[in-house]
Amino acid sequence: MAQIILNENEGIEAAIHRFKRKVSKAGIFPDMKKHRHFETPGEKRKRKLVAKHRQRKKYSRH
């Protein structure tokens, strides 16, 4: 869980900016999007297969 403590004389905008950066570095948004909907085992296999093909295609270009 991402958490920040407000410093003295720190504006709310700066605190929000710090919080967003911390959440981004923790990788919470991609994980949240991944768990937003239930994924059947077949959908999971298909997603992993597509990712595997993308990865292969990415590294085969030389």
C-alpha positions as CSV (number, residue, x, y, z in Angstrom):
1,M,0.0,0.0,0.0
2,A,1.4,3.4,-1.0
3,Q,1.4,5.9,1.8
4,I,2.9,9.4,2.3
5,I,3.2,11.6,5.3
6,L,2.6,15.3,4.8
7,N,5.6,17.4,5.6
8,E,5.3,20.7,7.4
9,N,4.4,23.6,5.1
10,E,3.8,21.2,2.2
11,G,1.0,22.1,-0.2
12,I,-1.7,19.6,-1.0
13,E,-0.7,19.7,-4.7
14,A,2.9,18.7,-3.9
15,A,1.6,15.9,-1.7
16,I,-0.7,14.5,-4.4
17,H,2.2,14.7,-6.9
18,R,4.4,12.7,-4.5
19,F,1.6,10.2,-3.9
20,K,1.0,9.6,-7.6
21,R,4.7,9.1,-8.2
22,K,4.9,6.6,-5.4
23,V,1.8,4.7,-6.7
24,S,3.3,4.7,-10.2
25,K,6.7,3.3,-8.9
26,A,4.9,0.6,-6.9
27,G,3.1,-0.6,-10.0
28,I,-0.4,-0.5,-8.4
29,F,-2.3,0.8,-11.5
30,P,-1.4,-2.1,-13.9
31,D,-2.2,-4.6,-11.1
32,M,-5.5,-2.8,-10.4
33,K,-6.5,-2.9,-14.1
34,K,-5.5,-6.5,-14.3
35,H,-7.8,-7.5,-11.4
36,R,-10.7,-5.2,-12.4
37,H,-12.7,-8.0,-14.1
38,F,-12.7,-11.8,-13.6
39,E,-10.6,-13.6,-16.2
40,T,-11.5,-17.2,-17.2
41,P,-8.7,-19.7,-17.5
42,G,-9.1,-19.7,-21.3
43,E,-8.9,-15.9,-21.5
44,K,-5.8,-16.0,-19.3
45,R,-4.1,-18.6,-21.6
46,K,-5.0,-16.5,-24.6
47,R,-3.6,-13.3,-23.0
48,K,-0.3,-15.0,-22.1
49,L,0.0,-16.5,-25.6
50,V,-0.5,-13.1,-27.2
51,A,2.1,-11.6,-24.8
52,K,4.5,-14.4,-25.7
53,H,4.1,-13.7,-29.4
54,R,4.6,-10.0,-28.8
55,Q,7.8,-10.7,-26.9
56,R,9.1,-13.0,-29.6
57,K,8.3,-10.5,-32.3
58,K,10.0,-7.7,-30.3
59,Y,13.3,-9.6,-30.0
60,S,13.3,-11.2,-33.5
61,R,13.8,-7.8,-35.2
62,H,17.5,-7.4,-35.7
